[in-house]
Amino acid sequence: MTFQPDSDLSDGEVQSRVDEAIESNDVVLFMKGNRLMPQCGYSQRAVNLISQYEEEFETIDVLPALDQYRAALESHSGWETIPQTYVDGEFIGGSDILAELDERGELEATLRA
């Protein structure tokens, strides 16, 4: 995988992709890399936590347009950090929040809300 910091995607195109992914998926994870090849430890942790309870969930690789994805996601969540998990259109959090929910025994119910 080649990282290309100069994306051909406009801010508007990325915002549309983010909006569509959040609206049309029960569980969506915006991450660095993809489900099969996470490109950071936090993204790997988020994939592992979600995978414990959900076989089917969408992942979106933010690396091809990282700055645009950060801005688009921040408009939904107030956070610019990656990864970010959304369930039924609602922002849940990053890998740290997923881990806390799992430790409290609440992650499965949150993902299936």
Biopython code that builds the backbone (N, CA, C, O; Angstrom):
import numpy as np
from Bio.PDB.StructureBuilder import StructureBuilder

atoms = [
    (1, "MET", "N", (0.835, -1.183, 0.000)),
    (1, "MET", "CA", (0.000, 0.000, 0.000)),
    (1, "MET", "C", (0.877, 1.242, 0.000)),
    (1, "MET", "O", (1.808, 1.349, 0.798)),
    (2, "THR", "N", (0.590, 2.152, -0.869)),
    (2, "THR", "CA", (1.366, 3.371, -0.979)),
    (2, "THR", "C", (0.560, 4.520, -0.403)),
    (2, "THR", "O", (-0.580, 4.758, -0.801)),
    (3, "PHE", "N", (1.168, 5.232, 0.541)),
    (3, "PHE", "CA", (0.498, 6.381, 1.133)),
    (3, "PHE", "C", (0.665, 7.570, 0.204)),
    (3, "PHE", "O", (1.782, 7.913, -0.184)),
    (4, "GLN", "N", (-0.445, 8.196, -0.151)),
    (4, "GLN", "CA", (-0.419, 9.353, -1.029)),
    (4, "GLN", "C", (-1.070, 10.534, -0.310)),
    (4, "GLN", "O", (-2.295, 10.655, -0.293)),
    (5, "PRO", "N", (-0.250, 11.403, 0.283)),
    (5, "PRO", "CA", (-0.821, 12.504, 1.067)),
    (5, "PRO", "C", (-1.614, 13.509, 0.238)),
    (5, "PRO", "O", (-2.491, 14.188, 0.772)),
    (6, "ASP", "N", (-1.323, 13.616, -1.047)),
    (6, "ASP", "CA", (-2.064, 14.548, -1.900)),
    (6, "ASP", "C", (-3.216, 13.806, -2.558)),
    (6, "ASP", "O", (-3.027, 13.115, -3.559)),
    (7, "SER", "N", (-4.390, 13.948, -2.003)),
    (7, "SER", "CA", (-5.560, 13.224, -2.488)),
    (7, "SER", "C", (-6.238, 13.973, -3.616)),
    (7, "SER", "O", (-6.198, 15.201, -3.692)),
    (8, "ASP", "N", (-6.866, 13.194, -4.494)),
    (8, "ASP", "CA", (-7.668, 13.788, -5.556)),
    (8, "ASP", "C", (-9.090, 14.080, -5.086)),
    (8, "ASP", "O", (-9.886, 14.655, -5.828)),
    (9, "LEU", "N", (-9.407, 13.690, -3.873)),
    (9, "LEU", "CA", (-10.754, 13.889, -3.343)),
    (9, "LEU", "C", (-10.893, 15.295, -2.766)),
    (9, "LEU", "O", (-10.020, 15.770, -2.040)),
    (10, "SER", "N", (-11.993, 15.945, -3.095)),
    (10, "SER", "CA", (-12.254, 17.268, -2.533)),
    (10, "SER", "C", (-12.849, 17.121, -1.135)),
    (10, "SER", "O", (-13.287, 16.039, -0.743)),
    (11, "ASP", "N", (-12.856, 18.216, -0.399)),
    (11, "ASP", "CA", (-13.465, 18.211, 0.931)),
    (11, "ASP", "C", (-14.925, 17.791, 0.849)),
    (11, "ASP", "O", (-15.402, 17.021, 1.683)),
    (12, "GLY", "N", (-15.635, 18.296, -0.156)),
    (12, "GLY", "CA", (-17.049, 17.966, -0.331)),
    (12, "GLY", "C", (-17.277, 16.499, -0.635)),
    (12, "GLY", "O", (-18.226, 15.898, -0.131)),
    (13, "GLU", "N", (-16.405, 15.910, -1.468)),
    (13, "GLU", "CA", (-16.528, 14.489, -1.794)),
    (13, "GLU", "C", (-16.310, 13.619, -0.551)),
    (13, "GLU", "O", (-17.033, 12.648, -0.327)),
    (14, "VAL", "N", (-15.323, 13.975, 0.237)),
    (14, "VAL", "CA", (-15.057, 13.215, 1.454)),
    (14, "VAL", "C", (-16.217, 13.375, 2.430)),
    (14, "VAL", "O", (-16.647, 12.398, 3.042)),
    (15, "GLN", "N", (-16.730, 14.598, 2.583)),
    (15, "GLN", "CA", (-17.865, 14.821, 3.483)),
    (15, "GLN", "C", (-19.058, 13.982, 3.044)),
    (15, "GLN", "O", (-19.749, 13.403, 3.882)),
    (16, "SER", "N", (-19.306, 13.910, 1.742)),
    (16, "SER", "CA", (-20.410, 13.097, 1.231)),
    (16, "SER", "C", (-20.193, 11.621, 1.528)),
    (16, "SER", "O", (-21.130, 10.921, 1.910)),
    (17, "ARG", "N", (-18.972, 11.144, 1.358)),
    (17, "ARG", "CA", (-18.664, 9.739, 1.648)),
    (17, "ARG", "C", (-18.864, 9.422, 3.124)),
    (17, "ARG", "O", (-19.407, 8.373, 3.472)),
    (18, "VAL", "N", (-18.426, 10.326, 3.987)),
    (18, "VAL", "CA", (-18.599, 10.134, 5.432)),
    (18, "VAL", "C", (-20.080, 10.113, 5.772)),
    (18, "VAL", "O", (-20.542, 9.208, 6.467)),
    (19, "ASP", "N", (-20.825, 11.092, 5.295)),
    (19, "ASP", "CA", (-22.263, 11.168, 5.573)),
    (19, "ASP", "C", (-22.974, 9.894, 5.125)),
    (19, "ASP", "O", (-23.773, 9.328, 5.870)),
    (20, "GLU", "N", (-22.681, 9.450, 3.914)),
    (20, "GLU", "CA", (-23.320, 8.256, 3.354)),
    (20, "GLU", "C", (-22.964, 7.012, 4.155)),
    (20, "GLU", "O", (-23.833, 6.187, 4.437)),
    (21, "ALA", "N", (-21.701, 6.868, 4.522)),
    (21, "ALA", "CA", (-21.269, 5.683, 5.280)),
    (21, "ALA", "C", (-21.943, 5.624, 6.645)),
    (21, "ALA", "O", (-22.372, 4.557, 7.082)),
    (22, "ILE", "N", (-22.037, 6.760, 7.314)),
    (22, "ILE", "CA", (-22.667, 6.801, 8.640)),
    (22, "ILE", "C", (-24.159, 6.503, 8.536)),
    (22, "ILE", "O", (-24.709, 5.778, 9.366)),
    (23, "GLU", "N", (-24.814, 7.060, 7.521)),
    (23, "GLU", "CA", (-26.260, 6.881, 7.363)),
    (23, "GLU", "C", (-26.655, 5.484, 6.902)),
    (23, "GLU", "O", (-27.721, 4.991, 7.272)),
    (24, "SER", "N", (-25.804, 4.835, 6.095)),
    (24, "SER", "CA", (-26.228, 3.594, 5.451)),
    (24, "SER", "C", (-25.675, 2.313, 6.069)),
    (24, "SER", "O", (-25.931, 1.226, 5.551)),
    (25, "ASN", "N", (-24.928, 2.416, 7.155)),
    (25, "ASN", "CA", (-24.359, 1.227, 7.794)),
    (25, "ASN", "C", (-24.752, 1.162, 9.261)),
    (25, "ASN", "O", (-24.747, 2.174, 9.962)),
    (26, "ASP", "N", (-25.096, -0.044, 9.721)),
    (26, "ASP", "CA", (-25.406, -0.218, 11.141)),
    (26, "ASP", "C", (-24.179, 0.077, 11.994)),
    (26, "ASP", "O", (-24.271, 0.783, 12.998)),
    (27, "VAL", "N", (-23.022, -0.466, 11.592)),
    (27, "VAL", "CA", (-21.761, -0.231, 12.291)),
    (27, "VAL", "C", (-20.721, 0.140, 11.246)),
    (27, "VAL", "O", (-20.513, -0.596, 10.282)),
    (28, "VAL", "N", (-20.068, 1.282, 11.436)),
    (28, "VAL", "CA", (-19.002, 1.701, 10.522)),
    (28, "VAL", "C", (-17.815, 2.194, 11.343)),
    (28, "VAL", "O", (-17.966, 2.937, 12.313)),
    (29, "LEU", "N", (-16.632, 1.758, 10.922)),
    (29, "LEU", "CA", (-15.380, 2.142, 11.568)),
    (29, "LEU", "C", (-14.533, 2.896, 10.556)),
    (29, "LEU", "O", (-14.152, 2.345, 9.523)),
    (30, "PHE", "N", (-14.240, 4.152, 10.852)),
    (30, "PHE", "CA", (-13.309, 4.938, 10.050)),
    (30, "PHE", "C", (-11.938, 4.711, 10.661)),
    (30, "PHE", "O", (-11.719, 4.988, 11.840)),
    (31, "MET", "N", (-11.013, 4.203, 9.847)),
    (31, "MET", "CA", (-9.742, 3.733, 10.392)),
    (31, "MET", "C", (-8.601, 3.991, 9.420)),
    (31, "MET", "O", (-8.815, 4.337, 8.258)),
    (32, "LYS", "N", (-7.391, 3.815, 9.922)),
    (32, "LYS", "CA", (-6.203, 3.872, 9.072)),
    (32, "LYS", "C", (-5.954, 2.462, 8.565)),
    (32, "LYS", "O", (-5.670, 1.548, 9.339)),
    (33, "GLY", "N", (-6.065, 2.300, 7.244)),
    (33, "GLY", "CA", (-5.949, 0.982, 6.637)),
    (33, "GLY", "C", (-7.322, 0.370, 6.466)),
    (33, "GLY", "O", (-8.332, 1.073, 6.421)),
    (34, "ASN", "N", (-7.347, -0.958, 6.369)),
    (34, "ASN", "CA", (-8.625, -1.639, 6.227)),
    (34, "ASN", "C", (-8.688, -2.806, 7.206)),
    (34, "ASN", "O", (-7.729, -3.094, 7.923)),
    (35, "ARG", "N", (-9.815, -3.455, 7.215)),
    (35, "ARG", "CA", (-10.063, -4.531, 8.181)),
    (35, "ARG", "C", (-8.991, -5.622, 8.115)),
    (35, "ARG", "O", (-8.591, -6.164, 9.145)),
    (36, "LEU", "N", (-8.530, -5.939, 6.914)),
    (36, "LEU", "CA", (-7.529, -6.984, 6.738)),
    (36, "LEU", "C", (-6.112, -6.499, 7.000)),
    (36, "LEU", "O", (-5.243, -7.287, 7.375)),
    (37, "MET", "N", (-5.873, -5.202, 6.802)),
    (37, "MET", "CA", (-4.535, -4.644, 7.005)),
    (37, "MET", "C", (-4.593, -3.287, 7.698)),
    (37, "MET", "O", (-4.351, -2.259, 7.066)),
    (38, "PRO", "N", (-4.910, -3.274, 8.994)),
    (38, "PRO", "CA", (-4.895, -2.010, 9.720)),
    (38, "PRO", "C", (-3.491, -1.403, 9.683)),
    (38, "PRO", "O", (-2.492, -2.121, 9.735)),
    (39, "GLN", "N", (-3.429, -0.080, 9.592)),
    (39, "GLN", "CA", (-2.146, 0.600, 9.475)),
    (39, "GLN", "C", (-1.719, 1.321, 10.742)),
    (39, "GLN", "O", (-0.740, 2.066, 10.728)),
    (40, "CYS", "N", (-2.441, 1.110, 11.840)),
    (40, "CYS", "CA", (-1.984, 1.630, 13.133)),
    (40, "CYS", "C", (-2.555, 0.743, 14.237)),
    (40, "CYS", "O", (-3.560, 0.058, 14.044)),
    (41, "GLY", "N", (-1.912, 0.769, 15.370)),
    (41, "GLY", "CA", (-2.323, -0.082, 16.487)),
    (41, "GLY", "C", (-3.720, 0.229, 16.997)),
    (41, "GLY", "O", (-4.457, -0.682, 17.375)),
    (42, "TYR", "N", (-4.090, 1.491, 17.012)),
    (42, "TYR", "CA", (-5.423, 1.864, 17.493)),
    (42, "TYR", "C", (-6.509, 1.328, 16.565)),
    (42, "TYR", "O", (-7.553, 0.859, 17.018)),
    (43, "SER", "N", (-6.247, 1.403, 15.258)),
    (43, "SER", "CA", (-7.207, 0.864, 14.295)),
    (43, "SER", "C", (-7.306, -0.650, 14.434)),
    (43, "SER", "O", (-8.400, -1.211, 14.368)),
    (44, "GLN", "N", (-6.161, -1.317, 14.626)),
    (44, "GLN", "CA", (-6.156, -2.769, 14.829)),
    (44, "GLN", "C", (-6.966, -3.139, 16.070)),
    (44, "GLN", "O", (-7.752, -4.087, 16.050)),
    (45, "ARG", "N", (-6.769, -2.390, 17.138)),
    (45, "ARG", "CA", (-7.493, -2.648, 18.383)),
    (45, "ARG", "C", (-8.996, -2.488, 18.185)),
    (45, "ARG", "O", (-9.777, -3.308, 18.666)),
    (46, "ALA", "N", (-9.400, -1.438, 17.481)),
    (46, "ALA", "CA", (-10.829, -1.204, 17.225)),
    (46, "ALA", "C", (-11.432, -2.345, 16.404)),
    (46, "ALA", "O", (-12.523, -2.824, 16.712)),
    (47, "VAL", "N", (-10.727, -2.777, 15.367)),
    (47, "VAL", "CA", (-11.207, -3.893, 14.539)),
    (47, "VAL", "C", (-11.377, -5.144, 15.398)),
    (47, "VAL", "O", (-12.396, -5.828, 15.311)),
    (48, "ASN", "N", (-10.377, -5.439, 16.226)),
    (48, "ASN", "CA", (-10.438, -6.636, 17.077)),
    (48, "ASN", "C", (-11.607, -6.572, 18.057)),
    (48, "ASN", "O", (-12.298, -7.571, 18.259)),
    (49, "LEU", "N", (-11.834, -5.422, 18.662)),
    (49, "LEU", "CA", (-12.923, -5.280, 19.627)),
    (49, "LEU", "C", (-14.281, -5.446, 18.953)),
    (49, "LEU", "O", (-15.135, -6.178, 19.452)),
    (50, "ILE", "N", (-14.484, -4.780, 17.836)),
    (50, "ILE", "CA", (-15.764, -4.878, 17.133)),
    (50, "ILE", "C", (-15.980, -6.300, 16.624)),
    (50, "ILE", "O", (-17.088, -6.830, 16.709)),
    (51, "SER", "N", (-14.927, -6.915, 16.096)),
    (51, "SER", "CA", (-15.031, -8.261, 15.511)),
    (51, "SER", "C", (-15.446, -9.323, 16.516)),
    (51, "SER", "O", (-15.959, -10.372, 16.124)),
    (52, "GLN", "N", (-15.236, -9.075, 17.798)),
    (52, "GLN", "CA", (-15.676, -10.024, 18.817)),
    (52, "GLN", "C", (-17.188, -10.227, 18.784)),
    (52, "GLN", "O", (-17.682, -11.304, 19.116)),
    (53, "TYR", "N", (-17.926, -9.178, 18.380)),
    (53, "TYR", "CA", (-19.385, -9.202, 18.484)),
    (53, "TYR", "C", (-20.108, -9.026, 17.151)),
    (53, "TYR", "O", (-21.285, -9.372, 17.039)),
    (54, "GLU", "N", (-19.429, -8.499, 16.152)),
    (54, "GLU", "CA", (-20.058, -8.216, 14.866)),
    (54, "GLU", "C", (-19.231, -8.822, 13.737)),
    (54, "GLU", "O", (-18.053, -8.501, 13.580)),
    (55, "GLU", "N", (-19.853, -9.698, 12.954)),
    (55, "GLU", "CA", (-19.170, -10.233, 11.776)),
    (55, "GLU", "C", (-19.201, -9.226, 10.640)),
    (55, "GLU", "O", (-18.210, -9.036, 9.935)),
    (56, "GLU", "N", (-20.342, -8.588, 10.469)),
    (56, "GLU", "CA", (-20.538, -7.664, 9.358)),
    (56, "GLU", "C", (-20.506, -6.228, 9.858)),
    (56, "GLU", "O", (-21.392, -5.790, 10.592)),
    (57, "PHE", "N", (-19.478, -5.507, 9.452)),
    (57, "PHE", "CA", (-19.423, -4.066, 9.703)),
    (57, "PHE", "C", (-18.545, -3.441, 8.636)),
    (57, "PHE", "O", (-17.650, -4.083, 8.085)),
    (58, "GLU", "N", (-18.816, -2.191, 8.360)),
    (58, "GLU", "CA", (-18.112, -1.469, 7.307)),
    (58, "GLU", "C", (-16.856, -0.821, 7.881)),
    (58, "GLU", "O", (-16.864, -0.307, 9.000)),
    (59, "THR", "N", (-15.775, -0.851, 7.097)),
    (59, "THR", "CA", (-14.584, -0.092, 7.451)),
    (59, "THR", "C", (-14.266, 0.855, 6.300)),
    (59, "THR", "O", (-14.414, 0.506, 5.129)),
    (60, "ILE", "N", (-13.834, 2.043, 6.650)),
    (60, "ILE", "CA", (-13.466, 3.062, 5.672)),
    (60, "ILE", "C", (-12.025, 3.465, 5.948)),
    (60, "ILE", "O", (-11.698, 3.906, 7.049)),
    (61, "ASP", "N", (-11.165, 3.312, 4.945)),
    (61, "ASP", "CA", (-9.758, 3.701, 5.055)),
    (61, "ASP", "C", (-9.651, 5.209, 4.862)),
    (61, "ASP", "O", (-10.005, 5.726, 3.802)),
    (62, "VAL", "N", (-9.169, 5.911, 5.871)),
    (62, "VAL", "CA", (-9.064, 7.368, 5.802)),
    (62, "VAL", "C", (-7.727, 7.841, 5.235)),
    (62, "VAL", "O", (-7.570, 9.025, 4.939)),
    (63, "LEU", "N", (-6.767, 6.939, 5.082)),
    (63, "LEU", "CA", (-5.428, 7.355, 4.672)),
    (63, "LEU", "C", (-5.350, 8.041, 3.309)),
    (63, "LEU", "O", (-4.538, 8.954, 3.151)),
    (64, "PRO", "N", (-6.153, 7.649, 2.315)),
    (64, "PRO", "CA", (-6.039, 8.335, 1.022)),
    (64, "PRO", "C", (-6.371, 9.830, 1.066)),
    (64, "PRO", "O", (-5.979, 10.570, 0.164)),
    (65, "ALA", "N", (-7.074, 10.276, 2.083)),
    (65, "ALA", "CA", (-7.427, 11.701, 2.216)),
    (65, "ALA", "C", (-7.527, 12.040, 3.710)),
    (65, "ALA", "O", (-8.564, 12.505, 4.184)),
    (66, "LEU", "N", (-6.439, 11.801, 4.437)),
    (66, "LEU", "CA", (-6.474, 11.886, 5.898)),
    (66, "LEU", "C", (-6.975, 13.228, 6.426)),
    (66, "LEU", "O", (-7.851, 13.259, 7.291)),
    (67, "ASP", "N", (-6.437, 14.333, 5.923)),
    (67, "ASP", "CA", (-6.853, 15.646, 6.431)),
    (67, "ASP", "C", (-8.328, 15.919, 6.164)),
    (67, "ASP", "O", (-9.027, 16.463, 7.020)),
    (68, "GLN", "N", (-8.805, 15.540, 4.973)),
    (68, "GLN", "CA", (-10.207, 15.752, 4.635)),
    (68, "GLN", "C", (-11.117, 14.879, 5.509)),
    (68, "GLN", "O", (-12.168, 15.332, 5.961)),
    (69, "TYR", "N", (-10.707, 13.622, 5.744)),
    (69, "TYR", "CA", (-11.509, 12.740, 6.601)),
    (69, "TYR", "C", (-11.540, 13.257, 8.036)),
    (69, "TYR", "O", (-12.589, 13.229, 8.680)),
    (70, "ARG", "N", (-10.407, 13.725, 8.541)),
    (70, "ARG", "CA", (-10.392, 14.280, 9.908)),
    (70, "ARG", "C", (-11.414, 15.406, 10.036)),
    (70, "ARG", "O", (-12.189, 15.445, 10.992)),
    (71, "ALA", "N", (-11.411, 16.315, 9.070)),
    (71, "ALA", "CA", (-12.336, 17.456, 9.108)),
    (71, "ALA", "C", (-13.785, 16.995, 8.989)),
    (71, "ALA", "O", (-14.652, 17.468, 9.724)),
    (72, "ALA", "N", (-14.047, 16.075, 8.067)),
    (72, "ALA", "CA", (-15.420, 15.598, 7.871)),
    (72, "ALA", "C", (-15.928, 14.855, 9.093)),
    (72, "ALA", "O", (-17.080, 15.031, 9.488)),
    (73, "LEU", "N", (-15.091, 14.033, 9.696)),
    (73, "LEU", "CA", (-15.500, 13.280, 10.884)),
    (73, "LEU", "C", (-15.694, 14.199, 12.083)),
    (73, "LEU", "O", (-16.599, 13.991, 12.892)),
    (74, "GLU", "N", (-14.839, 15.218, 12.196)),
    (74, "GLU", "CA", (-14.979, 16.145, 13.313)),
    (74, "GLU", "C", (-16.325, 16.856, 13.281)),
    (74, "GLU", "O", (-16.873, 17.195, 14.330)),
    (75, "SER", "N", (-16.860, 17.084, 12.087)),
    (75, "SER", "CA", (-18.170, 17.741, 11.991)),
    (75, "SER", "C", (-19.282, 16.847, 12.548)),
    (75, "SER", "O", (-20.335, 17.351, 12.940)),
    (76, "HIS", "N", (-19.066, 15.536, 12.588)),
    (76, "HIS", "CA", (-20.049, 14.605, 13.145)),
    (76, "HIS", "C", (-19.828, 14.351, 14.639)),
    (76, "HIS", "O", (-20.783, 14.253, 15.410)),
    (77, "SER", "N", (-18.564, 14.248, 15.031)),
    (77, "SER", "CA", (-18.261, 13.756, 16.369)),
    (77, "SER", "C", (-17.661, 14.795, 17.303)),
    (77, "SER", "O", (-17.712, 14.637, 18.523)),
    (78, "GLY", "N", (-17.095, 15.853, 16.743)),
    (78, "GLY", "CA", (-16.354, 16.794, 17.575)),
    (78, "GLY", "C", (-14.931, 16.320, 17.844)),
    (78, "GLY", "O", (-14.166, 17.009, 18.518)),
    (79, "TRP", "N", (-14.575, 15.161, 17.327)),
    (79, "TRP", "CA", (-13.231, 14.603, 17.495)),
    (79, "TRP", "C", (-12.547, 14.578, 16.146)),
    (79, "TRP", "O", (-13.206, 14.403, 15.121)),
    (80, "GLU", "N", (-11.223, 14.752, 16.130)),
    (80, "GLU", "CA", (-10.492, 14.606, 14.880)),
    (80, "GLU", "C", (-9.581, 13.383, 14.894)),
    (80, "GLU", "O", (-8.901, 13.105, 13.906)),
    (81, "THR", "N", (-9.563, 12.656, 15.999)),
    (81, "THR", "CA", (-8.702, 11.480, 16.072)),
    (81, "THR", "C", (-9.331, 10.297, 15.341)),
    (81, "THR", "O", (-10.551, 10.199, 15.209)),
    (82, "ILE", "N", (-8.469, 9.407, 14.875)),
    (82, "ILE", "CA", (-8.862, 8.207, 14.150)),
    (82, "ILE", "C", (-8.323, 7.035, 14.955)),
    (82, "ILE", "O", (-7.198, 7.134, 15.443)),
    (83, "PRO", "N", (-9.037, 5.943, 15.127)),
    (83, "PRO", "CA", (-10.290, 5.554, 14.497)),
    (83, "PRO", "C", (-11.518, 6.148, 15.181)),
    (83, "PRO", "O", (-11.461, 6.627, 16.314)),
    (84, "GLN", "N", (-12.631, 6.098, 14.449)),
    (84, "GLN", "CA", (-13.930, 6.508, 14.978)),
    (84, "GLN", "C", (-14.970, 5.470, 14.591)),
    (84, "GLN", "O", (-15.025, 5.017, 13.447)),
    (85, "THR", "N", (-15.796, 5.100, 15.569)),
    (85, "THR", "CA", (-16.844, 4.104, 15.372)),
    (85, "THR", "C", (-18.215, 4.763, 15.488)),
    (85, "THR", "O", (-18.458, 5.567, 16.388)),
    (86, "TYR", "N", (-19.106, 4.406, 14.561)),
    (86, "TYR", "CA", (-20.488, 4.890, 14.572)),
    (86, "TYR", "C", (-21.411, 3.689, 14.532)),
    (86, "TYR", "O", (-21.176, 2.746, 13.776)),
    (87, "VAL", "N", (-22.463, 3.718, 15.345)),
    (87, "VAL", "CA", (-23.475, 2.670, 15.376)),
    (87, "VAL", "C", (-24.829, 3.330, 15.154)),
    (87, "VAL", "O", (-25.220, 4.230, 15.897)),
    (88, "ASP", "N", (-25.534, 2.878, 14.135)),
    (88, "ASP", "CA", (-26.842, 3.448, 13.782)),
    (88, "ASP", "C", (-26.794, 4.970, 13.713)),
    (88, "ASP", "O", (-27.694, 5.655, 14.198)),
    (89, "GLY", "N", (-25.729, 5.489, 13.101)),
    (89, "GLY", "CA", (-25.588, 6.926, 12.904)),
    (89, "GLY", "C", (-25.067, 7.698, 14.090)),
    (89, "GLY", "O", (-24.862, 8.909, 13.995)),
    (90, "GLU", "N", (-24.848, 7.031, 15.202)),
    (90, "GLU", "CA", (-24.404, 7.706, 16.428)),
    (90, "GLU", "C", (-22.918, 7.447, 16.664)),
    (90, "GLU", "O", (-22.456, 6.310, 16.572)),
    (91, "PHE", "N", (-22.177, 8.510, 16.968)),
    (91, "PHE", "CA", (-20.758, 8.389, 17.284)),
    (91, "PHE", "C", (-20.585, 7.675, 18.619)),
    (91, "PHE", "O", (-21.155, 8.087, 19.629)),
    (92, "ILE", "N", (-19.795, 6.601, 18.619)),
    (92, "ILE", "CA", (-19.525, 5.847, 19.843)),
    (92, "ILE", "C", (-18.183, 6.238, 20.436)),
    (92, "ILE", "O", (-18.091, 6.526, 21.629)),
    (93, "GLY", "N", (-17.133, 6.252, 19.607)),
    (93, "GLY", "CA", (-15.813, 6.640, 20.086)),
    (93, "GLY", "C", (-14.719, 5.919, 19.338)),
    (93, "GLY", "O", (-14.957, 5.249, 18.334)),
    (94, "GLY", "N", (-13.508, 6.074, 19.853)),
    (94, "GLY", "CA", (-12.340, 5.420, 19.287)),
    (94, "GLY", "C", (-12.051, 4.115, 19.999)),
    (94, "GLY", "O", (-12.898, 3.588, 20.721)),
    (95, "SER", "N", (-10.857, 3.598, 19.793)),
    (95, "SER", "CA", (-10.518, 2.291, 20.351)),
    (95, "SER", "C", (-10.517, 2.303, 21.877)),
    (95, "SER", "O", (-10.842, 1.292, 22.500)),
    (96, "ASP", "N", (-10.160, 3.428, 22.484)),
    (96, "ASP", "CA", (-10.156, 3.503, 23.945)),
    (96, "ASP", "C", (-11.568, 3.396, 24.523)),
    (96, "ASP", "O", (-11.776, 2.720, 25.531)),
    (97, "ILE", "N", (-12.526, 4.053, 23.894)),
    (97, "ILE", "CA", (-13.920, 3.981, 24.348)),
    (97, "ILE", "C", (-14.473, 2.577, 24.119)),
    (97, "ILE", "O", (-15.181, 2.041, 24.971)),
    (98, "LEU", "N", (-14.150, 1.976, 22.965)),
    (98, "LEU", "CA", (-14.594, 0.610, 22.704)),
    (98, "LEU", "C", (-14.042, -0.341, 23.768)),
    (98, "LEU", "O", (-14.759, -1.221, 24.246)),
    (99, "ALA", "N", (-12.780, -0.168, 24.136)),
    (99, "ALA", "CA", (-12.166, -1.024, 25.159)),
    (99, "ALA", "C", (-12.849, -0.841, 26.509)),
    (99, "ALA", "O", (-13.086, -1.815, 27.223)),
    (100, "GLU", "N", (-13.167, 0.406, 26.862)),
    (100, "GLU", "CA", (-13.863, 0.668, 28.134)),
    (100, "GLU", "C", (-15.244, 0.014, 28.142)),
    (100, "GLU", "O", (-15.643, -0.598, 29.133)),
    (101, "LEU", "N", (-15.967, 0.147, 27.036)),
    (101, "LEU", "CA", (-17.288, -0.485, 26.941)),
    (101, "LEU", "C", (-17.165, -1.999, 27.057)),
    (101, "LEU", "O", (-17.992, -2.639, 27.705)),
    (102, "ASP", "N", (-16.140, -2.575, 26.436)),
    (102, "ASP", "CA", (-15.939, -4.017, 26.496)),
    (102, "ASP", "C", (-15.613, -4.461, 27.926)),
    (102, "ASP", "O", (-16.132, -5.474, 28.396)),
    (103, "GLU", "N", (-14.762, -3.709, 28.609)),
    (103, "GLU", "CA", (-14.408, -4.036, 30.000)),
    (103, "GLU", "C", (-15.628, -4.009, 30.910)),
    (103, "GLU", "O", (-15.721, -4.794, 31.853)),
    (104, "ARG", "N", (-16.564, -3.105, 30.626)),
    (104, "ARG", "CA", (-17.781, -3.003, 31.441)),
    (104, "ARG", "C", (-18.867, -3.964, 30.975)),
    (104, "ARG", "O", (-19.947, -4.010, 31.563)),
    (105, "GLY", "N", (-18.584, -4.742, 29.910)),
    (105, "GLY", "CA", (-19.566, -5.688, 29.393)),
    (105, "GLY", "C", (-20.681, -5.036, 28.594)),
    (105, "GLY", "O", (-21.755, -5.618, 28.445)),
    (106, "GLU", "N", (-20.441, -3.833, 28.076)),
    (106, "GLU", "CA", (-21.472, -3.073, 27.380)),
    (106, "GLU", "C", (-21.253, -2.981, 25.869)),
    (106, "GLU", "O", (-22.124, -2.485, 25.154)),
    (107, "LEU", "N", (-20.111, -3.449, 25.373)),
    (107, "LEU", "CA", (-19.805, -3.255, 23.957)),
    (107, "LEU", "C", (-20.746, -4.016, 23.044)),
    (107, "LEU", "O", (-21.208, -3.463, 22.046)),
    (108, "GLU", "N", (-21.039, -5.258, 23.356)),
    (108, "GLU", "CA", (-21.926, -6.049, 22.501)),
    (108, "GLU", "C", (-23.291, -5.371, 22.362)),
    (108, "GLU", "O", (-23.816, -5.248, 21.255)),
    (109, "ALA", "N", (-23.856, -4.939, 23.471)),
    (109, "ALA", "CA", (-25.163, -4.286, 23.430)),
    (109, "ALA", "C", (-25.095, -2.965, 22.674)),
    (109, "ALA", "O", (-26.034, -2.607, 21.962)),
    (110, "THR", "N", (-23.986, -2.237, 22.824)),
    (110, "THR", "CA", (-23.823, -0.970, 22.126)),
    (110, "THR", "C", (-23.755, -1.182, 20.619)),
    (110, "THR", "O", (-24.353, -0.422, 19.857)),
    (111, "LEU", "N", (-23.037, -2.202, 20.189)),
    (111, "LEU", "CA", (-22.900, -2.480, 18.755)),
    (111, "LEU", "C", (-24.196, -2.992, 18.133)),
    (111, "LEU", "O", (-24.407, -2.859, 16.928)),
    (112, "ARG", "N", (-25.037, -3.562, 18.935)),
    (112, "ARG", "CA", (-26.289, -4.141, 18.424)),
    (112, "ARG", "C", (-27.502, -3.274, 18.742)),
    (112, "ARG", "O", (-28.643, -3.705, 18.576)),
    (113, "ALA", "N", (-27.254, -2.067, 19.195)),
    (113, "ALA", "CA", (-28.340, -1.166, 19.593)),
    (113, "ALA", "C", (-29.344, -0.925, 18.493)),
    (113, "ALA", "O", (-30.310, -0.188, 18.689)),
]
sb = StructureBuilder()
sb.init_structure("model")
sb.init_model(0)
sb.init_chain("A")
sb.init_seg("    ")
for serial, (resi, resn, name, xyz) in enumerate(atoms, 1):
    if name == "N":
        sb.init_residue(resn, " ", resi, " ")
    sb.init_atom(name, np.array(xyz, "f"), 0.0, 1.0, " ", f" {name:<3s}", serial, name[0])
structure = sb.get_structure()
